[in-house]
Amino acid sequence: MWVVLTAMATAWVVRYAAKVRKDPDASLVGWDDPDEQDETTTDKMAEDVEDPQLSHTLTGTQKWVLVITVFAFGLMIFSVIPWSSIFGSTTGAADYYVTHETATPPYWFELNWWFPQLAMLFIIASWLVGFVARMPEKEIVRLIGAGAADMIGPAMVVLLAGGVSVIMNNTQTLDTILSSMEQLVSGASAGVFAIVTVIINIPLAFLIPSSSGHGALAMPLLAPLADFAGVSRATTITAWITGHGWTLLWSPTSVVVVGGLAIAKVGYDKYLRFVWPLLVALLVVSFAILGIAAGLE
């Protein structure tokens, strides 16, 4: 399933790139340079530090900056992986989604970092880059602030989405949604159960973009219902994560979507115009694969 959906997405992007290369006017974002009043803080910052005489050869300073960047991202990935959960024996799928506990103690090299530690990691990496580039202290602070300024908008969107999730949880609105979800999937055939599982998890993923939080709420209900419908746990989890992952491809509550669009300076409306045909195709193909898989069990 992953191979098929990834191939579809790759083909869609390559097709669009070839179309724009042949006809630049077909680009959804256009090719006009931004006006002075439309320039973001990082645009102006880039004008200050970029050399107009572009060179294709990396200098010694640029190589060290690249090394620091690669090391920071590598350490970030390494630090958040629960290695004992992967190579040790977990206490079970349900317990993993709730507590991430394992039957074996954490390995000595596990860091168990999360957002506070990762934020400090990138602040330190930013200072190291400035030091290697021989920037004055005031310039380093200015550039760090300039980069953070462009992310204020996406951060506010994520903050408001989190507030909506808290309100719905405290008012027991999520309990109502989960109860309705249980009534929809109970008594369904195997193929229908898999497809309905995807559909009913879409609004939940919109409200709870965290996969662990979403799984902790939904899986305790879906697991016994899947047993009655004759659907394996593997197919049930695949259907659940399909609905969750598909939603996070377009949801404004997704940090990846709003953050990526902010970095690329692409409007959310233009992104939706580009991606909606692909989203429909991915959903239809996912329904077909899950329906066939559940029917064959």
C-alpha positions as CSV (number, residue, x, y, z in Angstrom):
1,M,0.0,0.0,0.0
2,W,2.8,2.4,0.9
3,V,4.6,1.7,-2.4
4,V,1.4,2.3,-4.4
5,L,0.5,5.6,-2.7
6,T,4.0,6.9,-2.7
7,A,4.4,6.1,-6.4
8,M,1.1,8.0,-7.1
9,A,2.2,11.1,-5.1
10,T,5.7,11.0,-6.8
11,A,4.1,10.8,-10.3
12,W,1.8,13.6,-9.5
13,V,4.6,16.0,-8.4
14,V,6.8,15.0,-11.3
15,R,3.9,15.5,-13.8
16,Y,3.3,19.0,-12.4
17,A,7.0,19.9,-12.5
18,A,7.2,18.8,-16.1
19,K,4.1,20.8,-16.9
20,V,5.5,24.0,-15.3
21,R,8.9,23.5,-17.0
22,K,7.1,23.3,-20.4
23,D,4.8,26.3,-19.6
24,P,5.8,28.5,-16.6
25,D,2.4,30.2,-16.8
26,A,0.9,26.9,-15.6
27,S,2.5,27.4,-12.2
28,L,-0.1,27.9,-9.4
29,V,2.2,30.1,-7.4
30,G,3.5,32.2,-10.3
31,W,6.9,33.6,-11.0
32,D,6.6,37.2,-10.0
33,D,9.1,38.6,-7.5
34,P,7.4,39.7,-4.3
35,D,6.8,43.4,-3.8
36,E,8.8,45.3,-1.2
37,Q,5.9,45.4,1.1
38,D,5.3,41.6,0.7
39,E,8.8,40.6,1.6
40,T,9.1,38.6,4.8
41,T,11.7,39.0,7.4
42,T,13.8,36.1,6.1
43,D,13.6,37.5,2.5
44,K,15.2,40.8,3.7
45,M,17.7,38.8,5.8
46,A,18.7,36.8,2.8
47,E,19.4,39.9,0.8
48,D,21.7,41.1,3.6
49,V,23.9,38.0,3.7
50,E,23.8,36.6,0.1
51,D,26.7,37.4,-2.2
52,P,25.4,38.6,-5.6
53,Q,28.3,36.7,-7.2
54,L,27.0,33.2,-6.8
55,S,29.6,30.4,-6.6
56,H,28.9,26.7,-7.1
57,T,31.9,25.8,-5.0
58,L,31.4,25.4,-1.2
59,T,33.8,27.4,0.9
60,G,35.3,26.0,4.1
61,T,32.8,28.0,6.2
62,Q,29.8,26.7,4.2
63,K,31.1,23.1,4.6
64,W,31.3,23.5,8.4
65,V,27.8,25.0,8.4
66,L,26.5,22.0,6.4
67,V,28.2,19.6,8.9
68,I,26.5,21.3,11.8
69,T,23.1,21.2,10.1
70,V,23.4,17.6,9.2
71,F,24.6,16.7,12.7
72,A,21.7,18.6,14.3
73,F,19.1,16.9,12.2
74,G,20.7,13.5,12.7
75,L,20.8,14.0,16.5
76,M,17.2,15.1,16.4
77,I,16.1,11.9,14.7
78,F,18.2,9.7,16.9
79,S,17.1,11.3,20.1
80,V,13.3,10.9,19.6
81,I,13.4,7.2,18.5
82,P,12.4,4.8,21.3
83,W,15.0,2.2,20.5
84,S,14.0,-0.2,23.3
85,S,10.5,-0.2,21.9
86,I,11.8,-1.2,18.5
87,F,14.3,-3.8,19.4
88,G,12.8,-4.9,22.8
89,S,9.5,-6.5,23.5
90,T,6.7,-4.0,23.9
91,T,3.9,-4.5,26.4
92,G,1.4,-4.6,23.6
93,A,0.0,-2.4,20.9
94,A,-2.6,-0.7,23.0
95,D,-0.2,0.0,25.8
96,Y,2.3,1.4,23.4
97,Y,-0.1,4.0,22.0
98,V,-1.1,5.0,25.5
99,T,2.2,5.1,27.4
100,H,5.0,4.0,25.0
101,E,6.3,1.7,27.8
102,T,8.3,-1.3,27.0
103,A,8.8,-4.6,28.8
104,T,12.6,-4.0,28.7
105,P,14.4,-1.0,30.4
106,P,15.5,1.8,28.1
107,Y,18.9,1.3,26.5
108,W,21.8,3.4,27.9
109,F,22.1,5.4,24.7
110,E,18.4,6.4,24.6
111,L,18.0,10.2,25.0
112,N,14.1,10.3,25.1
113,W,14.2,13.9,23.9
114,W,11.1,15.9,22.9
115,F,10.2,19.5,22.0
116,P,11.9,21.3,24.9
117,Q,15.2,19.5,24.3
118,L,14.9,19.7,20.5
119,A,14.2,23.5,20.7
120,M,17.4,23.9,22.7
121,L,19.3,21.7,20.2
122,F,18.4,24.0,17.3
123,I,19.2,27.1,19.3
124,I,22.6,25.8,20.1
125,A,23.1,24.7,16.4
126,S,22.1,28.3,15.3
127,W,24.7,29.8,17.6
128,L,27.3,27.4,16.3
129,V,26.5,28.3,12.7
130,G,26.8,32.0,13.6
131,F,30.1,31.4,15.4
132,V,31.6,29.4,12.5
133,A,30.4,32.0,10.0
134,R,32.1,34.7,12.2
135,M,29.0,36.7,12.7
136,P,28.7,39.3,15.4
137,E,26.5,38.4,18.4
138,K,23.9,41.0,17.5
139,E,23.7,39.6,13.9
140,I,23.2,36.1,15.2
141,V,20.4,37.2,17.5
142,R,18.8,39.2,14.7
143,L,18.9,36.3,12.2
144,I,17.5,33.8,14.8
145,G,14.6,36.2,15.4
146,A,14.1,36.7,11.7
147,G,13.7,33.0,11.1
148,A,11.4,32.6,14.1
149,A,9.2,35.6,12.9
150,D,8.0,33.8,9.8
151,M,6.8,30.8,11.9
152,I,4.6,32.9,14.2
153,G,1.5,32.5,11.9
154,P,1.7,28.7,11.7
155,A,2.4,28.5,15.4
156,M,-0.8,30.4,16.1
157,V,-2.8,28.0,13.9
158,V,-1.4,25.0,15.8
159,L,-2.1,26.7,19.1
160,L,-5.7,27.5,18.2
161,A,-6.2,23.9,17.0
162,G,-4.8,22.6,20.3
163,G,-7.3,24.9,22.1
164,V,-10.2,23.5,20.1
165,S,-9.1,20.0,21.0
166,V,-8.9,20.8,24.7
167,I,-12.4,22.4,24.6
168,M,-13.9,19.4,22.8
169,N,-12.3,17.0,25.3
170,N,-13.4,19.0,28.4
171,T,-17.0,19.4,27.1
172,Q,-17.1,15.6,26.3
173,T,-17.7,16.4,22.6
174,L,-15.1,13.8,21.7
175,D,-17.0,11.2,23.7
176,T,-20.1,11.9,21.6
177,I,-18.0,11.5,18.4
178,L,-16.5,8.3,19.6
179,S,-19.9,6.9,20.5
180,S,-21.3,7.7,17.1
181,M,-18.2,6.1,15.5
182,E,-18.8,2.9,17.4
183,Q,-22.4,2.8,16.2
184,L,-21.3,3.3,12.6
185,V,-18.8,0.4,12.4
186,S,-20.7,-2.1,14.6
187,G,-22.2,-4.9,12.6
188,A,-20.5,-3.9,9.3
189,S,-19.0,-6.5,7.0
190,A,-15.2,-6.8,6.8
191,G,-14.7,-4.7,3.7
192,V,-17.2,-2.0,4.7
193,F,-15.7,-2.0,8.2
194,A,-12.2,-1.2,6.9
195,I,-13.5,1.6,4.7
196,V,-15.8,3.1,7.3
197,T,-12.9,3.1,9.8
198,V,-10.9,5.3,7.4
199,I,-13.8,7.7,7.0
200,I,-14.7,8.1,10.7
201,N,-11.1,8.7,11.7
202,I,-10.8,11.7,9.3
203,P,-12.6,14.2,11.6
204,L,-10.8,12.8,14.6
205,A,-7.4,13.3,12.9
206,F,-8.5,16.9,12.1
207,L,-9.2,17.5,15.8
208,I,-6.3,15.4,17.2
209,P,-3.3,15.7,14.8
210,S,-1.2,13.7,17.3
211,S,-1.1,10.1,16.1
212,S,-0.4,8.7,19.6
213,G,-3.3,10.8,21.1
214,H,-5.6,9.8,18.3
215,G,-4.7,6.1,18.6
216,A,-5.2,6.2,22.4
217,L,-8.7,7.3,21.9
218,A,-9.8,5.3,18.8
219,M,-8.0,2.0,19.0
220,P,-9.6,0.7,22.3
221,L,-12.9,1.0,20.5
222,L,-11.9,-0.2,17.1
223,A,-10.0,-3.3,18.3
224,P,-12.9,-5.3,19.7
225,L,-15.2,-4.1,16.9
226,A,-12.7,-5.4,14.4
227,D,-12.7,-8.8,16.1
228,F,-16.5,-9.0,15.6
229,A,-16.2,-7.9,12.0
230,G,-13.6,-10.5,11.3
231,V,-10.9,-7.9,10.4
232,S,-7.4,-8.5,11.7
233,R,-5.7,-6.0,14.0
234,A,-3.1,-5.3,11.3
235,T,-5.8,-4.2,8.7
236,T,-7.6,-2.2,11.4
237,I,-4.4,-0.3,12.3
238,T,-3.7,0.3,8.6
239,A,-7.2,1.6,8.1
240,W,-6.9,3.9,11.1
241,I,-3.5,5.3,10.2
242,T,-4.7,5.7,6.6
243,G,-7.4,8.0,7.7
244,H,-5.1,9.8,10.1
245,G,-2.2,10.2,7.5
246,W,-4.5,11.2,4.7
247,T,-6.0,14.0,6.8
248,L,-2.6,15.4,7.8
249,L,-1.8,15.9,4.1
250,W,-4.2,18.8,4.0
251,S,-5.4,19.7,7.5
252,P,-4.5,23.2,8.7
253,T,-4.0,21.6,12.2
254,S,-1.0,19.7,10.8
255,V,2.3,21.2,11.9
256,V,4.0,19.7,8.8
257,V,1.5,21.3,6.4
258,V,1.4,24.8,7.9
259,G,5.1,24.8,8.7
260,G,6.1,23.6,5.2
261,L,3.8,26.1,3.5
262,A,5.2,28.9,5.6
263,I,8.8,28.0,4.7
264,A,8.0,27.6,1.0
265,K,5.9,30.8,1.1
266,V,3.0,29.0,-0.6
267,G,-0.6,30.0,0.2
268,Y,-2.8,27.4,1.8
269,D,-5.5,28.0,-0.9
270,K,-3.0,27.4,-3.7
271,Y,-1.7,24.3,-2.0
272,L,-5.3,22.9,-1.9
273,R,-5.8,23.7,-5.6
274,F,-2.7,21.7,-6.4
275,V,-3.2,18.7,-4.1
276,W,-7.0,18.0,-4.0
277,P,-7.1,15.8,-7.1
278,L,-4.2,13.7,-5.7
279,L,-6.0,13.5,-2.3
280,V,-9.2,12.1,-4.0
281,A,-7.1,9.6,-5.9
282,L,-5.2,8.5,-2.8
283,L,-8.4,8.0,-0.9
284,V,-10.1,6.0,-3.6
285,V,-7.1,3.7,-4.0
286,S,-6.8,3.3,-0.2
287,F,-10.4,2.3,0.0
288,A,-9.9,-0.3,-2.7
289,I,-6.8,-1.8,-1.1
290,L,-8.2,-1.9,2.4
291,G,-11.5,-3.4,1.1
292,I,-9.7,-6.1,-0.8
293,A,-7.4,-6.9,2.2
294,A,-10.3,-7.1,4.7
295,G,-12.4,-9.2,2.3
296,L,-9.6,-11.7,1.9
297,E,-9.1,-12.3,5.6
